Amino acid sequence: MSGNTITQSVTLSLARAARELELRRGEFDLAVHLGHVRTVPDEGGGGRRVTHAEIDRVRSQDGFPDSLRERVKAVGTAEGAALMGISTARFTRLARLGLVVPVKVYLNRYRAVVWLYLAEDLRRFPTDRQNAPLLKGRTPEGLRDQLEAGLDRRPRNWRGRNMGFQLRQAEGPWARAAVVASLLDPVQVEEVVTYPHERACLDRFRPERPSHGAPDSPAARIVSRIMTADDPDEISWLRADLGQAVAEARETEPAPRPTLRPGPGVAPEPAGWFSEGPLPAAARPAPSAPAALAPAASVPGVAGRGVPGPGVSPTVPSRPETATAEDLPEAGERGRQRGLLGWLRRGST
């Protein structure tokens, strides 16, 4: 039995694991992101899977499945405000200020952005004494000025939280670097990672973005704006993190360089050499020496027939000036004349 078959027999697909844990798929994905359910890579390259032992561990916890559902429960603005005992307007102000961090985001059928928050976080917020002034009375003046200036930290906070989810599941240095690069504009990535083959490696490990219609649709553009850093401060530290992550990946596992495919009739490059830069002199094939030309006198039967010796320019014998086109027999006639003369000569002997 192959190793892949053995792995399939001791692990479950994500959909099957969600059914075993009595969770909807969205709840299960959030449980994986939050670390409540551990996954393992599929050796066959089919994504992530869950072992039977992990299913047994989660099911053996106290209060299963209700306790697990409560830990992964995500709520919107109205339900979140009710959990905190405040109005929806105050809740929205707290979210825009970045004091409550969204855990999920999606677009509704009207292409409006809907933010979801972890119910467990919202229950914990009022218990902190430092947050008590924010739940009642007027919003402090400094925070109110930021709101009037259009501050909205929800996209940035969600990107940071989502990046943490993906970094925990990333395997290998290039996969971790690709998670950071996925939050930057391609122009920013090109300025930090200047080698094309390294950018190709980042693209290969780039996490999949949620699809919302065609790539150029209005919904897709909205999602792209949410998932791409736009604040100068955020861009600055993401660029620094990307540069450090790529430097670590180069030392641990250099990205493969592409080789140039030879064209028809061209010998392939020696193994181990890449297409970038000329080959060393020691690896270049020695040019084949031209065949030496023998002197005309040393070649039997060619002396005096216009075959030049070494260093002598070839000359074309000139045609006699008295000869005309009518004097020269055509090729077929010359052949017939030679054949008739030869027969007469043989008959006369």
Salt bridges, closest charged atoms under 4 A:
GLU20 OE2 - ARG16 NE 3.07
GLU22 OE1 - ARG69 NH2 3.84
GLU27 OE2 - ARG24 NH2 3.06
ASP29 OD1 - ARG25 NE 3.03
GLU54 OE1 - ARG38 NH2 3.13
GLU54 OE2 - ARG57 NH2 2.64
ASP66 OD1 - ARG69 NH1 3.72
GLU70 OE1 - ARG123 NH2 2.84
GLU79 OE2 - LYS73 NZ 3.24
ASP121 OD1 - ARG124 NH1 3.24
ASP121 OD2 - ARG161 NH2 2.89
ASP152 OD2 - ARG154 NH2 2.88
GLU171 OE2 - ARG48 NH1 2.91
GLU191 OE1 - ARG239 NH1 2.83
GLU198 OE2 - ARG250 NE 2.81
ASP203 OD1 - ARG206 NH2 3.51
ASP230 OD1 - ARG159 NH2 3.52
ASP231 OD2 - ARG156 NH1 3.09
ASP233 OD2 - ARG156 NH2 3.05
GLU234 OE1 - ARG159 NH2 2.79
GLU276 OE1 - ARG257 NH1 2.56
